[in-house]
Amino acid sequence: MAEVIHISNLLDESYIIDVQSKDKKSALEEMLKVICKNDLITKPDIYRKEIFKREKLMSTGIGYEIAIPHARHKSISNFVMAIGRIKDGLEYESIDDKPVKLIFMIGASDSQDKAYISLLSRLMLRLKKPEFMDRMMQAKNTEEMYNIIKDYK
């Protein structure tokens, strides 16, 4: 049986931000600055290119006011994640045409196939719960947001 990856184990408070950007590209750049602080991303320039390449292929706005920009590459040692909240929402070319309010940026090694798919599906199941979104949007700060993430293992 595959190891269960808890989302809260992939980040800490310093990887959760309130995004200040007003457009998708700038928001992604802002998120990249946060996630690339992680030493598990050994070549930030490559990860950045992979994120934008994936976004060009198809928007990672999955609906439900959520986006999950993600990329796998051999220069990433293990799973990394950053979370951005946009209180007023942001146009993101989502599949449901709704503005995005939460961005979950993920990086993984190109050898983490099964675990990567498992992580994405676990994340999406939790994110589609309306009470999760409500709590995240009402959180007073990043510490409170992190505690909400921990509640949803």
Rosetta silent file (secondary structure, phi, psi, omega in degrees, C-alpha in Angstrom):
SEQUENCE: MAEVIHISNLLDESYIIDVQSKDKKSALEEMLKVICKNDLITKPDIYRKEIFKREKLMSTGIGYEIAIPHARHKSISNFVMAIGRIKDGLEYESIDDKPVKLIFMIGASDSQDKAYISLLSRLMLRLKKPEFMDRMMQAKNTEEMYNIIKDYK
SCORE:     score description
SCORE:     0.000 S_00000001
   1 L     0.000  138.086 -177.714    0.000    0.000    0.000 S_00000001
   2 L   -70.202  148.806  177.890    1.297    3.460   -0.904 S_00000001
   3 L   -65.236  135.220  177.621    2.374    5.869    1.797 S_00000001
   4 L   -83.612  125.628 -178.349   -0.338    8.395    2.682 S_00000001
   5 L   -99.626  118.327  177.372    0.982   11.909    2.225 S_00000001
   6 L   -87.620  128.003 -176.637   -0.463   14.465    4.602 S_00000001
   7 H   -56.488  -40.005 -178.141   -0.669   17.906    3.048 S_00000001
   8 H   -64.370  -21.526  178.494    0.311   19.584    6.320 S_00000001
   9 H   -77.938  -12.456 -176.675    3.616   17.659    6.258 S_00000001
  10 H   -92.467   -4.912 -177.451    4.599   19.330    2.964 S_00000001
  11 L  -152.951  171.396  169.401    4.615   22.891    4.240 S_00000001
  12 L  -135.801 -178.400 -176.783    4.738   25.198    7.185 S_00000001
  13 H   -51.775  -34.602 -175.162    3.395   28.679    7.807 S_00000001
  14 H   -69.315  -10.546  178.549    6.181   30.336    5.801 S_00000001
  15 H  -104.462   16.857  177.151    4.842   28.682    2.621 S_00000001
  16 E  -122.214  126.714 -177.061    1.347   30.168    3.021 S_00000001
  17 E  -137.130  160.282  165.235    0.716   33.723    1.831 S_00000001
  18 E   -93.352  113.107 -177.291   -1.976   36.235    1.003 S_00000001
  19 L   -69.137  133.125 -179.970   -1.306   36.898   -2.683 S_00000001
  20 L   -97.973  -17.957 -175.685   -1.094   40.602   -3.550 S_00000001
  21 L   -65.184  154.239 -178.082   -0.977   40.229   -7.341 S_00000001
  22 L  -111.067    0.399  177.355   -3.941   41.185   -9.508 S_00000001
  23 L  -138.460  160.572 -173.969   -3.277   38.924  -12.509 S_00000001
  24 H   -58.278  -50.230 -177.022   -2.539   35.233  -13.019 S_00000001
  25 H   -60.082  -46.259  179.572    1.069   35.524  -14.240 S_00000001
  26 H   -65.159  -37.286  178.484    2.062   37.834  -11.387 S_00000001
  27 H   -64.467  -41.970  177.292    0.287   35.610   -8.865 S_00000001
  28 H   -63.199  -41.786  177.518    2.217   32.587  -10.138 S_00000001
  29 H   -61.866  -41.113  179.079    5.483   34.544   -9.903 S_00000001
  30 H   -63.141  -42.367  177.862    4.609   35.552   -6.343 S_00000001
  31 H   -65.839  -40.091  179.117    3.909   31.918   -5.459 S_00000001
  32 H   -60.920  -38.436  177.759    7.151   30.804   -7.135 S_00000001
  33 H   -59.947  -36.006 -179.043    9.153   33.191   -4.918 S_00000001
  34 H   -74.517  -53.157 -173.565    7.656   31.456   -1.894 S_00000001
  35 H   -68.342  -32.025 -177.401    7.949   27.817   -2.970 S_00000001
  36 L   -74.807   -3.692  171.298   11.445   28.189   -4.438 S_00000001
  37 L   -69.294  -19.953 -177.556   12.791   29.064   -0.964 S_00000001
  38 L   -74.495  127.077 -178.642   12.522   25.324   -0.343 S_00000001
  39 L   -64.876  -15.260  178.431   15.866   23.537   -0.744 S_00000001
  40 L   -69.175  -19.240  173.401   14.068   20.533   -2.273 S_00000001
  41 E   -93.977   99.838 -172.789   13.808   22.608   -5.465 S_00000001
  42 L   -81.012  -20.297  178.998   17.435   22.463   -6.550 S_00000001
  43 L  -134.388   82.751 -176.646   16.966   24.453   -9.787 S_00000001
  44 H   -54.148  -36.618 -179.605   14.301   27.144   -9.304 S_00000001
  45 H   -62.179  -39.616  178.813   14.646   28.448  -12.893 S_00000001
  46 H   -67.870  -43.984  179.452   13.754   25.033  -14.296 S_00000001
  47 H   -59.757  -44.032  178.317   10.803   24.656  -11.899 S_00000001
  48 H   -57.042  -48.085  179.646    9.524   28.099  -12.938 S_00000001
  49 H   -60.036  -40.924 -179.599    9.709   27.105  -16.634 S_00000001
  50 H   -65.789  -39.108  178.162    7.895   23.829  -15.899 S_00000001
  51 H   -62.097  -47.974 -178.548    5.092   25.633  -14.036 S_00000001
  52 H   -71.071  -31.620  175.993    4.496   28.036  -16.921 S_00000001
  53 H   -64.309  -42.998  178.865    4.816   25.239  -19.497 S_00000001
  54 H   -64.647  -40.375 -179.036    2.115   23.281  -17.646 S_00000001
  55 H   -67.291  -34.616  178.651   -0.090   26.355  -17.411 S_00000001
  56 H   -68.674  -35.985  178.350    0.268   26.992  -21.147 S_00000001
  57 H   -61.404  -47.214  178.611   -0.788   23.412  -21.876 S_00000001
  58 L  -167.754  139.221 -179.845   -3.999   23.859  -19.873 S_00000001
  59 L   -58.659  140.730  177.445   -5.068   26.112  -17.022 S_00000001
  60 L   -92.591   12.924  172.437   -4.665   24.561  -13.595 S_00000001
  61 E   -75.105  104.198 -171.585   -7.786   26.385  -12.391 S_00000001
  62 E   -86.587    0.082 -173.662   -9.797   23.289  -11.447 S_00000001
  63 E    97.321 -178.762  179.364  -12.992   25.124  -10.532 S_00000001
  64 L    58.795   22.329 -179.929  -14.439   25.657   -7.077 S_00000001
  65 L    67.725   27.593 -175.862  -12.330   28.882   -6.901 S_00000001
  66 E  -127.190  142.330  172.139   -9.160   26.746   -6.680 S_00000001
  67 E  -127.025  143.344  177.966   -6.015   26.434   -8.816 S_00000001
  68 L  -129.591   74.291  174.491   -3.354   23.751   -8.478 S_00000001
  69 L   -65.818  131.849 -174.809   -0.327   24.764  -10.564 S_00000001
  70 E  -150.121  154.659  177.607    2.041   21.817  -10.464 S_00000001
  71 E  -156.958  147.521  174.562    5.135   20.397  -12.089 S_00000001
  72 E  -117.696  140.855  179.429    7.392   17.384  -11.751 S_00000001
  73 L  -160.452  150.901 -179.079   11.068   17.473  -12.586 S_00000001
  74 L   -64.272  -17.819  179.532   14.228   15.561  -11.711 S_00000001
  75 L   -82.405    1.836  176.615   15.661   18.716  -10.100 S_00000001
  76 E  -106.694  122.155 -174.102   13.049   18.473   -7.314 S_00000001
  77 L   -72.685  -36.772 -175.814   14.112   16.076   -4.553 S_00000001
  78 L  -161.177  175.824 -178.211   10.717   15.482   -2.965 S_00000001
  79 L   -56.365  139.175  172.428    7.234   16.994   -2.695 S_00000001
  80 E  -135.853  152.458 -179.997    7.004   20.731   -2.035 S_00000001
  81 E  -150.216  147.909  170.665    3.945   22.914   -1.662 S_00000001
  82 E  -138.308  150.922 -178.800    2.963   26.540   -1.188 S_00000001
  83 E  -126.013  134.314  175.812   -0.500   28.004   -0.682 S_00000001
  84 E  -124.780  138.402  177.545   -1.728   31.426   -1.711 S_00000001
  85 E  -113.019  135.788  176.879   -5.036   33.043   -0.801 S_00000001
  86 E  -123.253   98.260 -172.304   -6.633   35.792   -2.882 S_00000001
  87 E   -57.535  -39.883 -177.780   -9.513   37.218   -0.847 S_00000001
  88 E   -89.541   -2.867 -178.682  -11.130   39.105   -3.732 S_00000001
  89 E    82.544  161.949 -174.555  -10.483   36.351   -6.266 S_00000001
  90 E  -146.340  131.892  175.736   -8.369   36.444   -9.413 S_00000001
  91 L   -62.243  127.661 -170.975   -9.188   35.749  -13.067 S_00000001
  92 L  -139.070    5.590 -176.451   -7.396   32.472  -13.795 S_00000001
  93 L    61.259   41.064 -179.565   -9.016   30.857  -16.853 S_00000001
  94 L   -70.913  157.545 -177.448  -10.597   28.217  -14.600 S_00000001
  95 L   -64.408  -23.813  177.829  -12.708   25.448  -16.065 S_00000001
  96 L  -102.085    8.186  179.340  -15.831   26.902  -14.390 S_00000001
  97 L    62.379   12.602  176.599  -14.878   30.525  -15.293 S_00000001
  98 L   -88.162  149.844  176.089  -14.968   31.529  -11.612 S_00000001
  99 L   -65.076  151.669  179.497  -12.158   33.611  -10.126 S_00000001
 100 E   -89.731  136.778  177.365   -9.558   31.703   -8.085 S_00000001
 101 E  -116.049  -20.015  177.210   -9.313   32.353   -4.354 S_00000001
 102 E  -132.800  132.516  176.240   -6.865   29.618   -3.336 S_00000001
 103 E  -118.669  125.154  174.978   -3.722   28.506   -5.162 S_00000001
 104 E  -111.891  103.103 -179.941   -1.978   25.282   -4.167 S_00000001
 105 E   -93.131  129.953 -175.539    1.386   25.171   -5.944 S_00000001
 106 E  -128.203  141.686  171.662    3.038   21.742   -5.954 S_00000001
 107 E  -128.894  149.304  178.384    6.396   20.425   -7.068 S_00000001
 108 E  -153.263  162.802  174.580    7.593   16.825   -7.139 S_00000001
 109 L   -70.904  151.919  178.794   10.350   14.664   -8.500 S_00000001
 110 L   -71.160   -5.692  178.502    9.744   13.123  -11.911 S_00000001
 111 L   -97.633    2.563 -176.097   10.107    9.709  -10.240 S_00000001
 112 L   -99.595   45.663 -174.497    7.143   10.182   -7.886 S_00000001
 113 H   -52.585  -65.439 -174.477    4.432    9.082  -10.329 S_00000001
 114 H   -64.101  -43.463 -179.712    2.004    7.130   -8.135 S_00000001
 115 H   -64.777  -34.929  179.618    2.514    9.256   -5.042 S_00000001
 116 H   -64.695  -48.434  178.300    2.020   12.414   -7.142 S_00000001
 117 H   -62.314  -41.798  178.929   -1.323   11.228   -8.525 S_00000001
 118 H   -62.012  -44.660  179.084   -2.361   10.147   -5.034 S_00000001
 119 H   -61.838  -47.408 -179.973   -1.442   13.539   -3.567 S_00000001
 120 H   -60.301  -42.475 -178.479   -3.351   15.450   -6.267 S_00000001
 121 H   -69.549  -40.992  176.644   -6.471   13.325   -5.816 S_00000001
 122 H   -61.181  -42.969  179.553   -6.364   13.573   -1.998 S_00000001
 123 H   -62.471  -47.864 -177.958   -5.937   17.313   -2.253 S_00000001
 124 H   -63.120  -39.289  178.116   -8.790   17.751   -4.711 S_00000001
 125 H   -59.801  -41.695 -179.424  -11.188   15.690   -2.571 S_00000001
 126 H   -72.982  -38.009 -175.798  -10.518   17.917    0.411 S_00000001
 127 H   -70.361  -23.654 -179.175  -10.608   21.165   -1.511 S_00000001
 128 L   -78.794   -1.338  178.373  -14.039   20.487   -2.962 S_00000001
 129 L   -83.080  117.596 -177.125  -15.550   20.617    0.534 S_00000001
 130 H   -55.681  -35.288 -178.195  -17.323   23.999    0.882 S_00000001
 131 H   -67.166  -30.096  176.937  -16.589   24.226    4.606 S_00000001
 132 H   -64.600  -50.235  179.866  -12.844   23.971    3.890 S_00000001
 133 H   -59.362  -45.067 -179.862  -12.956   26.897    1.475 S_00000001
 134 H   -59.080  -46.255 -179.187  -15.082   28.942    3.888 S_00000001
 135 H   -64.234  -42.421 -179.965  -12.683   28.357    6.768 S_00000001
 136 H   -63.335  -40.768 -178.155   -9.620   29.186    4.648 S_00000001
 137 H   -72.163  -28.215 -179.805  -11.163   32.406    3.384 S_00000001
 138 H   -87.361  -12.363 -178.097  -12.231   33.470    6.899 S_00000001
 139 L   -55.874  139.936 -177.313   -8.862   32.685    8.505 S_00000001
 140 L   -76.496  -28.597 -175.340   -7.292   35.752   10.129 S_00000001
 141 L  -158.926  179.950 -176.921   -3.698   34.896    9.206 S_00000001
 142 H   -67.977  -31.880  177.335   -1.348   32.269    7.785 S_00000001
 143 H   -61.498  -45.407  178.734   -1.016   30.508   11.150 S_00000001
 144 H   -64.921  -39.005  177.310   -4.769   29.967   11.241 S_00000001
 145 H   -62.594  -43.126  178.773   -4.720   28.806    7.604 S_00000001
 146 H   -61.751  -41.426  178.833   -1.993   26.279    8.425 S_00000001
 147 H   -64.700  -34.135  176.225   -4.019   24.952   11.365 S_00000001
 148 H   -65.998  -43.574  176.681   -7.011   24.491    9.067 S_00000001
 149 H   -57.150  -44.531  179.914   -4.802   22.523    6.661 S_00000001
 150 H   -61.870  -36.255  178.572   -3.683   20.317    9.578 S_00000001
 151 H   -62.006  -29.345 -175.663   -7.343   19.679   10.488 S_00000001
 152 L   -97.929   10.842  179.389   -7.959   18.279    7.003 S_00000001
 153 L    19.518    0.000    0.000   -4.912   15.943    6.960 S_00000001
